[in-house]
Amino acid sequence: MTVLIIGGSGFLGAELVRQAVAAGYATAATFATRPGSVPGVAWHALDLRDPEHVEQVVAEVRPRVVVNATSGDSDWAVTAEGPVRLAKAAAAYGFRLVHVSSDAVFSGARVHYDETCLPDPVTPYGAAKAAAETGVRLVCPEAVVARTSLIIGDRRSAHVRAVHDLVAGTRDGALFTDDVRCPVHVSDLAAALLELAASDAHGVRHLAGPEAVSRHELGTLIAGRDGLDASRLPTGLRAESGLPGALDVRLDSRATQRTLRTALRGAREFLTGEN
């Protein structure tokens, strides 16, 4: 099976590439600025804003499965329109598409969200992700739309880097005690995405950890794992910060977890070994 990882040089994408190669898949990957370093992978520059470029790469690779792990932030042309271009290519070339989405599609008004909940974003990034979900599902109903939460691993994770920088005093800001999510480990997420890619699943799937923690609690757990002084982590309330975004968003992944061999561990388990 030939697997194409869109955004293969990013944090999640690199782990997808590593696991795909380890599983024995013929693996290709795309990059926006520089290729990754995993050997045995065919790397292709790709601009998701260019429909002809998307079709050119797909026609050259001829993948059986495409996993879209890109993150274009609030760039509408990349984050909202790019996945729809991939869905159109999936319809034309017959490959299976797994699109990675985010809990940013939710406002936090109801706190707990399962796969049946409709998006109600409150940020430009969330709106772009929600638009991508809608477009992908309309153009390619057989696709998987996999929503996830904070992705944790080593210092390639933006959340882990933030903790290190805050402890070192090289970054301004605070870790909010009222900002709650369900973090997932990058290796668990990548394994679950590849498992879904190899299955006949379709529609919305939630791939987040089973444990809800605040940003500050998560930072404390990361600091403990990495031998940092957690007392140096500044705290604050998002509700008082003026920053946009949801406060408490908890993805309920139980329905998806029941269909998977891959265990999606909670933050305490993968950061401290606690069950």
Summary of the structure (lengths in Angstrom):
residues: 275
radius of gyration: 18.1
end to end distance: 35.3
largest distance: 54.4
contacts: 948
relative contact order: 0.14
helix: 40%
strand: 19%
